[in-house]
């Protein structure tokens, strides 16, 4: 099917996925961390204390995701998404009007569970279930919402912070989330039938079966994937979480640093689209061993960069893996484990990724308090991604022969 025909025939459902990924921005670290300096100042927190509170709330959201993510196997997106958006509105207002530091973990839990957790999960599970032959293309288009949020929201909100109190900006975020509810209802007034409700064997996983979450957890492939699941969420999150401090280290203003974000987003968009096309052509097994190697280069450059050109190059490599990571893992779960229980299996993977995003800020924040500089930390991060890539390569190459002949 030609690209524009595909887009025209599936526009409502692709747009719903795009809207969900865009609105997840308000629970993503790149957005919350824009206010890190103001939050630390308002509540008198050190880097380590703020990182610890953030990680506590994020860890709690990961635990709840294990249960809540499985709801996507039972209820339609049309029913779940407005409910999650309603909770996100509350979470944004909670941040705006929270008066005490000890409620911050609950605030962060609310934002992370609704944004990074459920809205992102709903979008990628819907694309993986609704599309088979064009799954990669659908994922790449729907997840462009992440890129638009990363490109526009930091520039807009950092600029507005010079004019408007940071708490009021969270009210603005709540208002934007509220607009998403009627828009989503309009787009999904004729929702596609989930493949898990259809009598079809077209999306069987390894050994020509639909895997349950229990059976997936007993299989060695899932455990070899864990370092790769943890890595991007932990250290991409840590990078954006400490963006204010990183700007100071590199002797840049915060606005100068976030000016790099649209370039990073542009690269991630290209990587998303390219990986979506490659997924439909080659499958996940051939692509996964390479998807995190750009992180090795990116974090090495962030550690050693002494001028804007090298920083720019670092964002290019970071953007490559960000783009790959938005499409390839989501397709992996459907291709290797089947689609019937994809919500529950993907929920477990999402919980691990959310857990990673709790670990990253905690580790790096504590390390900063102990005097370990962010640049040295990034060199260790680069080494971690080499290890994660080796584990993933071993697992995927060993499991690929178990796939059905039609996968």
C-alpha angles and dihedrals in degrees: 000000000000116000098245092045089051090049094048095048095046103031099120094053095041089049091051090054091047092050092050093051092046094050090048085072092087089065096041122103094237088064101037091048091059085077096043095109093048093046093049091048094046094051100029097242131161122222090261095047093049090045090050094050090046092050093048092055092043093049090053090051090052091055093050091047090064088067103028096048091063090063087081088073090057107036135042122250088242090064100037103041099062089049092051091047089052089055090048091055088054091048093053091049090046089058091046096054104027108128103187138053096228091066092057094093089057091047091050091045090055094048096043096045095050099036113028091025118038104016092049091044093049092052099049095040090051092052093045091050101039096049131047115162091030097036095122093050092048093049093048092052097043094048091055083091088074090054095048090051093049092047101046111024100060093050094045098044097041089051091047091050088071088060107027133046110260093237092059089054088064088057087055089052090052090052092052090050090051091056088057094066099067091037091055093046089053094050094047101042085116102033119189117253109256112244089231087069093051127085096240136128093194093107104045118146133216117338088017094282142114106246123217121218091253093054092044091054090053092054121092094227093067092056094048087055095055098087089051091048093050099043106067094038093047100045102028085053091047091050094053092037090060096038093121092052092042090054090053092050091051090045094243131131116247090248091052090054096048088050085074091058097081090055090049088049092048091055091047090052091053090047092049094051093043093048091048090055091044092050092056090047104039108014128232099283093071095045106042099074090062104040099090099040092091087062089064090058095039097054092042089056093047089053095050106027115126100175142029096267093060091044089052090052089051091055090049092057092042089052092053094060092040089057094045091046092055094062115015101060093047090053090044094063092050094044098046101033104027129241105265094086097019093126094059094042094045089047090060090049090046090051090054091050092048088048088054090053088054093049096048100061091039095053096042093043092052090045090053090051088051091053099256104140122233092239093057089046090055091058089057089048090056089054091050091057091054089056093046092050092052092051092047093047092051092049099045096045091050094046099042095082088058093064119106114261091248095053 
